[in-house]
Amino acid sequence: MLGQERKRKRLTKTTPRECEVLQLVLLGYTNKDIAQQLGISDYTARDHVSALLKKNEVKNRAQLLALHVASSRKKKTPTPPTFDGLYR
């Protein structure tokens, strides 16, 4: 339950622009690439990335990537099939 609360807190604080920046960070873009892609300054891109690191309580992009890859894998885990009618 604590993990879900932490995740909910993290997601509610993320702005729409930070979500765009996060997607680009997860694709491996540099701050300069992000700035060019979104039409913002390099400094603004850096500030968005810094905010994402702080909000996600990680120290670097690698940890941010690991956090979100692990999170997305949990969402996509298929539910095991049920065998209700198999042993009748």
N, C-alpha and C positions, 0 to 999 in steps of 0.2 A: 504494500500500500504506500509506503514511503517513497518508493521509486516512481510510482504513478503521480504522486503529489509533486515531486520534484520536476518531473517531465511536464506536467500541466503548468506549473509555475514558469518553467523555461519557455514554453510555447506561447503563453499569454503575454509575455513581455517582448517577444520578438515582433518588430515592426514589419510591415509589408516589404519595405526596401531591404531590410536585413534578411528577409526570406529570399529575395532575389540574389543578394550577395552570397548567402549561404549556398544556394544552388551552384553558383559559379565557383565558390571555394571547393565544394565537393567534386567539381569537375576538374580541379587542379589549376584553376586560373590564378595568376599572380595579382597583386593589388593593381598594378599597372594595367593588366588585361581587363580586370573588373571595371576599372575607371573608364577605359575606352569602350567597353561593351555597354555600360550604363550611361555614358555621357556625363560623368562626374569627374571631379579632380582626383588625382592620386591620393591626396590627403584625406578626402572624404571617404574613399574606398578603404583606406587604412583605418579610419575611425570606425567604419561599419564592421570591419573584420575584428577590430579590438573589442567592440561592444559584444559581438557574437562570442568571442572567447570568454569574456567576463561573464556573460549571462549563462553560458553553458558550463562555467566553472572548470575550464581547461586552460592549459598553458600555451598550447600551440596548435597549428592547423592539423597536425597528425592526430592529436588527441580529439579534436573536433570531428575529423573524418571518422575515426574509430567509433566515437560515440554515436554518430548518426548512421553509420553502416550497421552497427549492432542493433540500433533501434529499428531500422527499416527491416532487418532480417527477422526480428521478433514479430513484426506485423505480418510478414508474408509466410509465416510458418503454417503449413496446411494442417487442418484438423484431421486426426486419424479417422479412418472409416469406422462406422459402427457395424457390428455383426449381429444385430438383433435377430434377424430371420435365419441365420446360418445354422443354428443348432436346434432347430425345432423338430 
